[in-house]
Amino acid sequence: MHIKVTRQDGQSALRLFYAMEPVLEDPAEGESLAEVEEAAYALLRSHVRAIDDSEDSLLLTYLETALDYMEALTNRILGLSDVVVYVNRDELKRPFVVHRVQDVLRLWKLEYRSLDADSVAPWSKPYKMFEPTLPDVVISTKLAGLSDTAIAMESDDKTSFNMYLELTSTSGLTQILCDLEKLNEASGAYVNEGENQVVINTFNSTSILIHSATGQGHNHERGTYRWKIQVTDNEEDPSTNYLYFTIHNGTDFDNIIITDRYPCYFDLSKYEDAIGSTELYATDEEDFARIYMIAGTDLMAVPRQYRQAALLLVGHYYNMREAENIGSITTEVKEGVHRLLQSVRQY
């Protein structure tokens, strides 16, 4: 197992010294981002006794370096980050925990390494998500299905998509009514999503847009959905049909995933069985699966020991401009940082 962590762009290292959350839309209601950042720079300049702002970019580099050092020292993710956990195939056969990853905001994707029979690149083994099997109750012979039945959830936990209703023929059709419903997992019943009913009276194509990514209520959460489709046809009796699709993150199988504790706990021992045929997944042992998460402690919310330790490190980097310091002992700075962060270290 190994972990890749990438701090998100919005998590500037300066955020460690923000006194308050900047107001981005209406600065009149509080301090703007520029004002909050200037206050953070002023603190850094004061600490290293810089005479002006000409070295601000250097101070920011030192602060980012200090964050990386403290992150490794305390085994924590500092700042909201994109996390990818690569898991070996053997590790999936039993429950496992993931250290270092804390304050998980969401798990938004699980993928497995698949076999690709593409004649252009038969050697490639791309990652894919497990897609659950869905029922379809279709009576009308004029309905071929939906353009997509498995939509990957987006990282922000809201998903927008275009969806088309595919027809086998437009002959005899006079009207189609489409209502979007979502499965309530607690009751087992499908509930109308509250969107406007899609009414189709003209049939110029066998592919009809019934849901737009920019339409009303276009952001949807993970879950199982269905279209209730009422077909009026001169050649067939009127019918009510159901076409199902899912917005998923690849975890719609029997599993245990606990991310609101430290360390995170995973039991994906039934993953290979859920995928099914061995013709679908690769036999690679290493990095067989990968888990995408958004995790990490917001820099404004980290314990205050981090702020003081960061100032010590920035001051040290600023005053020591050479790779080596000959004839002097700098152990005390290192010990000071270690002692400050010892109480917030994760194991």
C-alpha positions as CSV (number, residue, x, y, z in Angstrom):
1,M,0.0,0.0,0.0
2,H,1.2,3.5,-0.7
3,I,-0.5,6.9,-0.5
4,K,-0.3,9.9,-2.8
5,V,-1.3,13.3,-1.3
6,T,-1.7,16.5,-3.3
7,R,-2.7,19.6,-1.4
8,Q,-5.6,21.4,-3.2
9,D,-4.9,24.7,-4.9
10,G,-7.2,26.6,-2.5
11,Q,-5.2,25.5,0.5
12,S,-2.4,28.2,0.4
13,A,0.3,27.7,3.0
14,L,-0.5,31.3,4.2
15,R,-3.9,30.0,5.4
16,L,-2.0,28.7,8.4
17,F,-1.8,32.3,9.6
18,Y,-5.2,33.6,8.5
19,A,-6.9,35.3,11.4
20,M,-10.3,34.8,9.8
21,E,-11.9,33.3,6.7
22,P,-11.5,35.7,3.8
23,V,-14.7,37.0,2.2
24,L,-14.5,36.3,-1.6
25,E,-17.8,37.5,-2.9
26,D,-18.5,40.7,-1.0
27,P,-15.4,42.1,0.6
28,A,-17.5,44.8,2.2
29,E,-18.8,42.2,4.6
30,G,-15.4,41.3,6.0
31,E,-11.7,41.2,5.0
32,S,-10.9,40.2,1.4
33,L,-8.5,37.5,0.5
34,A,-5.8,40.1,-0.4
35,E,-6.2,41.7,3.1
36,V,-6.0,38.4,4.9
37,E,-3.0,37.3,2.9
38,E,-1.2,40.6,3.6
39,A,-1.7,40.1,7.3
40,A,-0.2,36.7,7.1
41,Y,2.8,38.0,5.1
42,A,3.2,40.8,7.7
43,L,3.5,38.3,10.5
44,L,6.2,36.3,8.6
45,R,8.1,39.5,7.8
46,S,8.0,40.6,11.4
47,H,9.2,37.2,12.6
48,V,12.3,37.2,10.3
49,R,12.8,41.0,10.6
50,A,12.4,41.6,6.8
51,I,12.4,45.3,6.0
52,D,9.9,45.1,3.1
53,D,7.8,42.8,0.9
54,S,10.6,42.1,-1.7
55,E,11.1,38.6,-0.2
56,D,7.5,37.6,0.2
57,S,7.8,34.8,-2.5
58,L,10.8,33.4,-0.7
59,L,9.0,33.4,2.6
60,L,6.1,31.6,1.0
61,T,8.5,28.9,-0.3
62,Y,10.0,28.5,3.1
63,L,6.5,28.2,4.7
64,E,5.4,25.6,2.1
65,T,8.6,23.7,2.9
66,A,7.9,23.9,6.6
67,L,4.4,22.5,6.1
68,D,5.8,19.5,4.2
69,Y,8.3,18.9,7.0
70,M,5.7,19.1,9.7
71,E,3.3,16.9,7.7
72,A,6.0,14.2,7.6
73,L,7.0,14.7,11.2
74,T,3.5,14.4,12.7
75,N,2.1,11.8,10.2
76,R,-0.8,14.1,9.4
77,I,-2.2,15.7,6.2
78,L,-2.1,19.4,6.6
79,G,-4.6,21.3,4.4
80,L,-7.5,20.0,2.4
81,S,-5.9,17.5,0.0
82,D,-6.7,15.0,-2.8
83,V,-5.6,11.6,-1.6
84,V,-5.2,8.4,-3.6
85,V,-4.5,5.2,-1.7
86,Y,-3.1,2.4,-3.8
87,V,-3.9,-1.1,-2.4
88,N,-2.2,-4.4,-3.4
89,R,-4.4,-7.3,-4.4
90,D,-3.4,-9.4,-1.5
91,E,-4.2,-6.6,1.0
92,L,-7.8,-6.5,-0.3
93,K,-8.4,-10.1,0.9
94,R,-8.6,-9.0,4.5
95,P,-9.6,-5.9,6.4
96,F,-7.0,-3.1,6.5
97,V,-6.4,0.3,7.9
98,V,-5.0,3.4,6.3
99,H,-2.7,5.5,8.5
100,R,-1.8,9.1,8.1
101,V,-5.1,10.0,6.4
102,Q,-7.3,11.9,8.8
103,D,-10.3,14.3,8.7
104,V,-11.8,12.5,5.6
105,L,-14.3,14.8,4.0
106,R,-15.5,12.2,1.5
107,L,-14.5,9.0,-0.3
108,W,-15.5,9.7,-3.9
109,K,-14.1,6.8,-6.0
110,L,-12.9,3.2,-5.8
111,E,-11.4,1.7,-8.9
112,Y,-9.8,-1.7,-9.9
113,R,-7.2,-2.4,-12.5
114,S,-9.0,-4.0,-15.4
115,L,-8.2,-5.9,-18.5
116,D,-8.5,-4.0,-21.8
117,A,-8.9,-6.0,-24.9
118,D,-8.5,-2.9,-27.1
119,S,-6.6,-4.0,-30.2
120,V,-4.9,-0.6,-30.3
121,A,-3.3,-1.0,-26.9
122,P,-3.9,-4.6,-25.7
123,W,-1.2,-4.2,-23.1
124,S,-3.0,-1.3,-21.2
125,K,-4.7,-2.1,-17.9
126,P,-6.8,1.0,-17.1
127,Y,-8.6,1.5,-13.8
128,K,-12.3,1.1,-13.9
129,M,-15.2,1.4,-11.3
130,F,-17.4,-1.5,-10.4
131,E,-20.9,-1.0,-11.8
132,P,-23.8,-2.6,-10.0
133,T,-26.5,-4.6,-11.9
134,L,-29.7,-2.7,-12.3
135,P,-33.2,-3.9,-13.2
136,D,-35.2,-2.6,-16.2
137,V,-38.9,-2.8,-16.4
138,V,-39.7,-2.0,-20.0
139,I,-42.9,-2.9,-21.8
140,S,-43.0,-0.7,-24.8
141,T,-41.1,-2.0,-27.8
142,K,-40.4,1.6,-28.8
143,L,-37.9,2.1,-25.9
144,A,-34.3,1.0,-26.3
145,G,-33.0,2.3,-23.0
146,L,-30.9,5.1,-21.6
147,S,-27.7,6.6,-23.0
148,D,-25.9,5.8,-19.7
149,T,-26.9,3.6,-16.7
150,A,-23.8,4.1,-14.5
151,I,-22.6,7.7,-13.9
152,A,-19.4,8.3,-12.0
153,M,-19.9,10.6,-8.9
154,E,-17.9,13.8,-9.1
155,S,-15.4,14.7,-6.4
156,D,-17.5,17.5,-4.9
157,D,-20.2,14.9,-4.0
158,K,-22.6,16.5,-6.5
159,T,-23.0,15.2,-10.1
160,S,-24.4,16.8,-13.2
161,F,-25.0,14.9,-16.4
162,N,-26.7,14.8,-19.8
163,M,-29.0,11.8,-20.4
164,Y,-30.7,10.7,-23.5
165,L,-33.7,8.4,-24.0
166,E,-33.0,6.0,-26.8
167,L,-35.8,4.8,-29.0
168,T,-36.0,1.8,-31.3
169,S,-38.6,3.6,-33.5
170,T,-40.6,6.9,-33.5
171,S,-43.4,5.4,-35.6
172,G,-46.9,5.9,-33.9
173,L,-45.5,7.8,-30.9
174,T,-47.7,10.7,-29.8
175,Q,-46.4,11.5,-26.3
176,I,-43.8,10.4,-23.8
177,L,-43.8,11.7,-20.1
178,C,-40.6,11.2,-18.0
179,D,-40.4,11.6,-14.3
180,L,-37.1,11.2,-12.3
181,E,-37.3,9.3,-9.1
182,K,-34.6,8.3,-6.5
183,L,-34.5,5.3,-4.3
184,N,-35.0,6.0,-0.6
185,E,-32.7,3.4,1.0
186,A,-34.5,3.6,4.3
187,S,-38.0,2.8,3.0
188,G,-37.1,1.0,-0.2
189,A,-39.5,3.3,-2.1
190,Y,-38.7,5.5,-5.1
191,V,-39.5,9.2,-4.5
192,N,-39.9,11.9,-7.1
193,E,-36.8,14.1,-7.3
194,G,-39.0,17.3,-7.6
195,E,-37.8,18.2,-11.1
196,N,-40.2,19.3,-13.8
197,Q,-41.8,16.5,-15.8
198,V,-40.2,16.0,-19.2
199,V,-42.9,16.1,-21.9
200,I,-42.0,14.9,-25.4
201,N,-44.6,15.6,-28.1
202,T,-42.3,15.7,-31.2
203,F,-40.1,12.9,-32.4
204,N,-37.5,14.0,-34.9
205,S,-34.8,11.6,-33.6
206,T,-34.5,8.2,-31.9
207,S,-32.2,9.9,-29.3
208,I,-34.0,12.4,-27.1
209,L,-32.4,14.6,-24.4
210,I,-34.4,14.1,-21.2
211,H,-31.9,15.5,-18.6
212,S,-29.5,18.4,-19.0
213,A,-26.3,19.0,-17.0
214,T,-27.3,22.7,-16.8
215,G,-31.0,22.1,-16.2
216,Q,-33.1,22.5,-13.1
217,G,-31.8,20.6,-10.2
218,H,-28.9,19.3,-12.2
219,N,-26.7,18.4,-9.2
220,H,-27.5,15.0,-7.9
221,E,-26.1,12.9,-5.0
222,R,-25.0,9.3,-5.1
223,G,-27.8,6.8,-5.3
224,T,-30.0,4.6,-7.4
225,Y,-32.4,6.4,-9.7
226,R,-35.1,5.5,-12.2
227,W,-37.1,7.2,-15.0
228,K,-40.8,6.6,-14.8
229,I,-41.7,6.8,-18.5
230,Q,-45.3,6.8,-19.7
231,V,-45.6,6.1,-23.4
232,T,-48.7,7.0,-25.5
233,D,-48.6,5.2,-28.9
234,N,-51.1,4.8,-31.7
235,E,-49.6,1.3,-32.5
236,E,-49.4,0.0,-28.9
237,D,-51.4,0.3,-25.7
238,P,-50.3,3.1,-23.4
239,S,-47.6,1.8,-21.0
240,T,-45.7,2.8,-17.9
241,N,-42.0,1.8,-18.1
242,Y,-39.1,2.1,-15.7
243,L,-35.5,2.6,-16.7
244,Y,-32.9,2.6,-14.0
245,F,-29.5,4.2,-13.6
246,T,-27.0,4.8,-10.8
247,I,-24.7,7.6,-9.7
248,H,-22.0,5.7,-8.0
249,N,-18.5,5.8,-6.6
250,G,-17.6,2.1,-7.2
251,T,-18.5,0.9,-3.7
252,D,-22.0,-0.5,-4.4
253,F,-21.2,-4.0,-3.2
254,D,-21.0,-5.7,0.2
255,N,-18.2,-3.8,2.1
256,I,-17.3,-2.0,5.3
257,I,-15.8,1.5,4.9
258,I,-15.3,3.7,8.0
259,T,-13.6,7.0,7.3
260,D,-14.8,9.0,10.4
261,R,-12.2,7.4,12.7
262,Y,-8.4,7.2,12.7
263,P,-7.0,5.2,11.1
264,C,-9.6,4.7,8.4
265,Y,-10.9,1.1,8.3
266,F,-11.7,-0.8,5.1
267,D,-13.1,-4.3,4.5
268,L,-13.1,-4.9,0.7
269,S,-12.7,-8.6,0.9
270,K,-15.7,-9.2,-1.4
271,Y,-14.5,-6.8,-4.1
272,E,-13.2,-9.4,-6.6
273,D,-16.3,-11.5,-6.2
274,A,-18.5,-8.4,-6.9
275,I,-16.5,-7.6,-10.0
276,G,-17.2,-11.1,-11.3
277,S,-15.4,-12.8,-14.1
278,T,-11.6,-13.0,-14.0
279,E,-11.8,-11.8,-17.6
280,L,-12.7,-8.3,-16.3
281,Y,-9.8,-7.6,-14.0
282,A,-6.1,-7.8,-14.3
283,T,-4.0,-10.3,-12.4
284,D,-1.5,-7.7,-11.2
285,E,-0.7,-7.9,-7.5
286,E,0.6,-4.4,-6.9
287,D,-1.7,-1.4,-7.0
288,F,-4.7,-3.6,-7.9
289,A,-7.1,-1.0,-6.5
290,R,-7.0,2.7,-5.8
291,I,-9.2,4.7,-3.4
292,Y,-9.8,8.4,-4.0
293,M,-10.5,10.6,-1.0
294,I,-10.6,14.2,0.0
295,A,-9.0,14.6,3.4
296,G,-6.8,16.7,5.6
297,T,-7.1,19.2,8.4
298,D,-7.9,22.7,7.2
299,L,-4.9,24.9,7.9
300,M,-7.0,27.4,9.8
301,A,-8.1,24.6,12.1
302,V,-4.8,22.9,12.9
303,P,-3.5,23.0,16.6
304,R,-1.6,26.2,17.4
305,Q,1.6,24.2,17.9
306,Y,1.9,24.0,14.1
307,R,1.9,27.8,13.7
308,Q,4.7,28.3,16.2
309,A,6.7,25.4,14.8
310,A,6.3,26.9,11.3
311,L,7.6,30.2,12.4
312,L,10.7,28.5,13.9
313,L,11.3,26.7,10.7
314,V,10.8,29.7,8.4
315,G,13.1,31.8,10.6
316,H,15.7,29.0,10.5
317,Y,15.5,28.7,6.7
318,Y,15.6,32.5,6.3
319,N,18.8,32.9,8.4
320,M,20.6,29.8,7.1
321,R,21.0,30.5,3.3
322,E,23.6,27.8,2.7
323,A,23.0,24.0,2.4
324,E,25.4,23.4,5.3
325,N,26.3,25.3,8.4
326,I,29.9,24.8,9.3
327,G,31.2,25.4,12.8
328,S,27.8,25.9,14.5
329,I,25.2,23.7,16.2
330,T,21.6,24.0,15.2
331,T,20.2,21.1,17.2
332,E,18.1,23.4,19.4
333,V,15.9,24.6,16.6
334,K,15.2,21.0,15.5
335,E,14.5,20.0,19.1
336,G,12.2,22.9,19.6
337,V,10.1,21.9,16.5
338,H,10.0,18.3,17.6
339,R,8.9,19.1,21.1
340,L,6.2,21.5,19.9
341,L,4.8,18.9,17.5
342,Q,5.2,15.8,19.7
343,S,1.7,16.3,21.3
344,V,-0.1,16.4,17.9
345,R,1.7,13.6,16.2
346,Q,-0.5,10.7,14.8
347,Y,0.7,7.1,14.9
